[in-house]
């Protein structure tokens, strides 16, 4: 939609300052200068937003500044008035009657927007930093009271109407509507418990790749939804789901899986996976009807197919990956996870990351020896087993990553799988291979050094027993292939594990 005629004079001023025409959406015009960006709200009215009053454009400009400044200090500068001076001319700031308001921001190179980096893919470090950034954003938000179950039903009905209005095939829209409403109804109690537990907050609301950029060397969310508090007061899992869906469809499931697991490693919110089928589906349907309204039929069909597929997840499975330090447990778990279970792949529950989170530090920060005392390790393993059980009970696949040297630990994780298919994989390699791997590690959640490895190798439980699959992990690719082959045919469970 073009800039309204009533704002033509303001747009001319901003274009002169920027030296180029704006980048436009249906509700805003963004003028890109050499080192400054000016964002003008269009004086338009839609069912979901009314920017026609000047006071509302001012209020939402201030709200945008308030919402986004903490996540990216310096990116958002201020809100400035476009004023009419006594001589009748317009100026940005200064004395005069305000005729409009703009948000002033720093200029970010186009290549630093994550959406522009899709072609080159995202390195694991970038995805980890992104997970850290979103986790920090969410952690700083205060809980909010809201009937999330009723709100999500309203979101679903609204999206079905928008999809039909955009021309999406009615039979498929109605199939989606019935499926997503059933999925939400099945989770009504869970949604209520999430709200009671503090997981409903005034979040970003529009967290996709187009609203994330590199700022001061790290990925940060920006442009949080500022004009509708209700629309952005949501479950944190639903906020994250937009980004997960965007990565899944556009960058591939491994990228989405990496982000999910980093976010959970930092927050401990493994329970969010229970809501992912409807959350991801709703986010995909938003994209489907938006793309259709823009005349992008192929992209719309892709998102519609994803929206339907998310509602039919495969059955959950639990895989436990054990072995001595350096055996490649985490490497195998991360490679296996994207293709396992419901989108965007299995939740990797790593004992090293749980330990770090319990001590309030990043996964890569080293802990003192006291953090590895036996009572602490017992608590870590208990949390891992609980999370695995809760994850599979929610219908999501889980991979438990720990040494599992103690047979009692192996029995614990097997019991956590409940009635779901369980596979225990024990990774083995010559001690010199393990020592070389441990000595060469850096930037990893494991604090184990070669001395720890040698002590662990001397323990009586350092060889798997029972029905765990022994895997030669000397070659990582061959080990991964062996576990994948084993997962194709369910292995019988020992009666003692039931």
N, C-alpha and C positions, 0 to 999 in steps of 0.2 A: 504494500500500500504506500502511495506517495505521501510525502510530507504535506499535511494540510495547508491550504492556501493562507490561513491565518498565521501560520508560522514561517511563511516564505522569507520574510525579512530577517528573522532570527537565523534561519538556515543559511541565508546569503552571508551573514556576518561570520558564522562558524566556518563556512566553506572558505571564505577569504583567509581566516586564521590558519586553517589546515592546509590550504593550497590544493585541495582535491575534493571531489564529491564524496558524500558519506557512504558508508556501508550501512544498508538499511535492513531492518526486519519489519514486521507488520506493526510493531509498537514503538520502535526507537530508530534513531539515526545516529550513527557513530562517526565522528569526524576525526580522521587520523592525521595529526601533525607530525613534525619531525621527531619531537620528543614528548609530545602531549596529546592526549585523546580527550575529546569532548563528547559526552553522550547526552543527546537530547531526547526526551520522551515526546512522542507524537501525541497531539491532542486528539486522540481517537477514543472511541467507545466500542467495546465488545462485550459479549455476555460475561466474560471472565475478568474484565478490567475496564475501568473508565478513567482515562487520562485527560478527558476534556476539561475538567476544572483546573485552573492554574494551581490552586492550593493542593490538589492531589498530586500534581507533577512535582511540586516542591516537597511534599511529605514523603513520597516514595523515593525521591532522589536522596533525601537525608537518610531514609531507611536503608537504601542500598549502601551508602557510605558506612553506616553503622554495622551492617551485617558482614561486610567484606574486609573491613580495615584490619581486624585482628589477625586474620589468616594470612594476609599478604601486606604487611606494613610497608607503606610507601607506594604501593601500586595504586591505591585509591588516595587521592590527594585532598579534595574538598568538593563542596557544592558551591557553585558560584551563580549569581544572578546575571541575567541579561537585562540591562536597564536601558530605559529611554532617558536620554539626557535632556536638559532644558532646551537645547537647540533642535530637538526632535530626532537626532540620530541615535542609533543603538551602540552600546558598548558592553564589554564583558567586565562586570564588576564596577565599583565606584558609585558615585551619587546618582540618584535617579530612581524612577519608578520601575520595579521589577516587572518585566513582561514575560519572562520565562526563566527556567532554571536548568543548569546542566551539571552533570557530574564530571569532574576533571580528574583524569587518571594519567599515569605514566604510559608511554608507548612501549609495547612489547613486540619484538620482532615476530613476524608471521610464523617463522620456523620454530618458535618457542611455544606455540600452542600445540597441545598433544594431538588434536585432531589432524594437524598438518604433519605429524610424525607417523601416521599409520603405515605409510608405504614402507618405511624403514624398519618397522616393528619396534617393540619395546624391550629393552634389556631387563633382565631380572632385577638389577639394582634400581632401575627407574620405577618398576612396579612396586618394589618394596618401599621406596621413598613415597610413592603415591599412597600406598596403604597406610604408612605412618602419618601422612598429612591428613587424610580423611579421618583416621582414628583420633588424632589430636583435635581436629575440628569438632567431632562428635563429643569427645570427652568434656569439652568446655561448655557444652550446652546444658541449661537447666531442664529437668523433666517438666512435662506439661500434662495437664489433665484433658483427656479427650476420649470419646467413645470411638475407638479406632475401628471396631468391627463394622459399625454403621457407616462410618466415613468411607471405608474401603468399598463397601457395597455401592455407595454413591459414586465413587470414582469409576467403578466397573460399569455402572449403568450409563454414566456420562460418556465414557469412551465408546461404548457400543453405539450410542446415538451419533457421536462424532464420526465413527467409522462408516455408518450407513450414509450419513450426510456427505462424506467424502467419496462415496461411490464404491466402497469395498463390497464384495459379493455377499448378499444378504444371508444365504445359507451358512457360509463360513463365519460370518459375524455372529449369527445366532448360536452356532455351535460353540464359538468362543465364549459368548456371554453365559451360556448355560454352564460351561466348564469352569469358568473363573468364579462365578457365583457359588458353585458347589464347593470349589476349593476354599473359598473364603468362609463359607458356612461351616466347613469341617474344622476350621481354625478359629472360630469365633471365641472360644474360651481361651485359646492360646493368645490371641490378640489382646483380650482383656487382661490376661496375666502380664503380658509385655508392658502394657500401659501402667499397671500397678507396680511393676518392677522398675519403672523409670526409663524405659526404652522408647517412649514417645516423647519427642522433643521438637522444638522449632528448628528444623534442620535446614539444609541447603535448598532442597526442593527441586532442583534442576541439575543434578550432578551427572553430567555426561562429559565426553571428551572435549566438546567444544567449549566447555566452561572450566577448563583446567589449563594452566600455562606454567611455564618455568619462570620462576621469579627468584632472583638472588640464588640461583643454582639448584632450586628444588621445586618440584611440582606442587602447585597450590590451587585449590578451588577458588573461583571468583564468580561474580554475577549470580549470587544466590537470589532465588525468587523473592522479590521484595514487596510485591503489590497485593499479596493475599496471604495473610498469616495462617488461615485455616488450611489452605492448600499445602503449605510448607510445614505444618505441624503434623508430623508423621512418625511412624516407626523408623528407627535408625536403619533397620534392615531394608526397608522400602527405599530409603534415601540412597543407600549403597547400591541397591539393585539396579538403578538406572545406569550406573557406571559399569557394573558387572555385565549387564545386558549389552551395553554399547561395545565393550571389549569382546564379549563372546561372539557377537554377530560380525563385527568389523575387523577385529584383530586376531580372533581365534580363541578357542577354549583354553589353551595353556596360559594365555595372558590373563584371562578372567579368573582362572583357578589360582594363579599366583597371587593376584590381588586379594581374593577372598581369604586365602590362607594367611597372608601377611596381616590383614585387618583383624582376623580372629586371634592371631598370635599376639597382637598388641592389646586388644580389648578383652579377650576372653569370652566374647559373645558368640560362642559356638551355637547357641540356641537359635540364632537368626536363620539357620538353614531350614528350619521348619516352615518358614514363610516364603522361601524362594520360589516355589512353583507359581503361586499367584502373583508374587511381587515382580518376578522377571516377565511373566506373561503380560501383566498390565503395562509395564514399561515398554515392551515390544509393541503392544497395540497402539500406544501413544505414537510411536515412531511410524507405525503402519499407516495410520490415518493422516498424519502430518505429511508424510511423503506422498500419499495419494492426492492430497489437496494441492500439492505443488506440481502435480503432473508427472511424478516419478514412479511409474507403474512397476518397474522391475524391483526397485528398492522397497516399495510398499509390499509387494508380494513376498519378498524375503523376510520382512519383519512380521508379516501376518503368519507365515509358516512357523516362524520362531515362537510367536505368541501361542499358537496352538500346541506346538511340541512341548513347551515348558510345562504344560498342564498334564502331561502323560510321562512322568519320570519312570525309569526302570527301577526294579526292586533294589533295595540297599544291600550292601555287602560290607563286611569288615575284614580288612587285611592288617595283620600285625607283622611288622618288619623288625626283626631282632638281629643281634650280632655284636661283636666286639667293636670298639671305636675304630673308625677307618674302614669298616667293611662296606660302606656305601649305602647305608640305610636311608639317609635323607635324600641322596641323589636318586635312588630308586623310587622312593615314595613320591617325590615331586614329579618324576617322569611318568609314573603310573597314574597319578591322581586325576589328570584332566579327562581321561576317557572312562573313568569309573563312576557309575551311578548317575544320579540326577545332576543337571546343570548347576553350576559350571564345573562339575567334577568333585571328587572326594575331598572331604575335609581332612587335612593332614594334621594329626595331633602329635606333636613332637615333644618329648619329655624335656629336652633342653630349652625349648621356648616357653613351656609352662613354668619351668623353674625360674627363668629370667623374669617372666611376668609377675610371678609371686613375690619377687624381690624388687619389683618396680623399675626394672632397667630394660633397655633395648636388647633384643636377642644377641647382638654382637658384643655387648659389654661383658667383660670378664667378671666373674664372681669370686669371692674369697673361698677358701677351703671349707669354711663353716657352712656355706650354702649347700655343701654336699654331704653333710652329716646324715646318718641313717634315718633319723626321724623326718628330716626334710625330704629325703628321697622317697620315703614311704608315702608322704603326703602328695608328692608330685605324681607318683604312680597311681594313687587312688583317684586323683583328679583326672588323670588321663583315662582311666577305666570308666569313670562316671561320664565324661564327655563322649567317649566312644559309644557307650550305651544310650545316652540321650540322643546322639546324632542318628544312630541307626533306628531308634524308636521313632524319630521324626521323619523317617523315610529317606534319609540321606546317607550316602556311603562315607565310610571313615577309614583312614589309614593310621594305625597307631605305630609311632616310630620311637623306639626305646631300645636299650640293650637287651632287656628281658633275660638277664643272666639268671635270675632267681626263678625256679619252676613255678613258684606261687604267683609271680607276676604274669607268667604266660597263661596260667589258669585264670587269672583275674580278667585279662583282656578277652579270652575266649568266652568266658561267661557273659561279658558285657555285650557280645554280639546277639545274645538271645536266640531267637529262631532264625535270624538272618544267616546267610551263607558266610562262613568264616574260613579264612586261610591264614595260617601262620607260616611265615617264610623266614628261615634262619640263614643269614648270609655268612659265608666262610671264605677266607683267603689266607695264604701263608703269612706268618707273623711279620716277616720282613716287608711284605707288600703293605700290610696294615700300618706298620711303623712309618714307612715312607709317606703314606697318605696323611697320617696324623701330623707329621712334622711339616708337611707342605701346606697345611690349611691356614687360611687367614679370613677374617671377616665372617666367621661362622658362629652359630649359636653354641656349638660344643666347646667346652673348655678343656676337654681331655687332651693331655699331652702323651708322649711316648711312655713316661713312667706310669701314668694311669692305665694305659693300654696293657703294659706288661703285668701290672697287678691284676687287672681284670682277666687276662688270659690264664692266670694261675688259679682262678676260682673253679670250684667243682662244677658249677652250673654253666660254665662257658661253652658247653656243647648242648645243642637242642636235643630234646627227647620227645617222646609221644608222637603225635601225628603232624608235627611241624615239618614243612618241606625244607630240606637242606639244599641250599643253592650255592654253587661255586661263584663267588663274586669277584674273582680275579679280573674278569672282563665285565665291565658295568653293563654293556649292551647285551651280552649273553645272559647275564643275571636277570635283567629286565624281561627279556624274551621268555626265560624259563618261568617267571612268575605269571606273565600273561598267559602262557600255555596252561598253567595250572588253574587259572581262574576260569578258563573256558568250560571245564568239567568240575562241577561241585564235588569236593572231597567229603567223605562221610565224617561226621563229627563224633568224637568219643562220648560215650554216655556221661562220663564224669564232667564234661564241659557244659552239659545242658542245665 
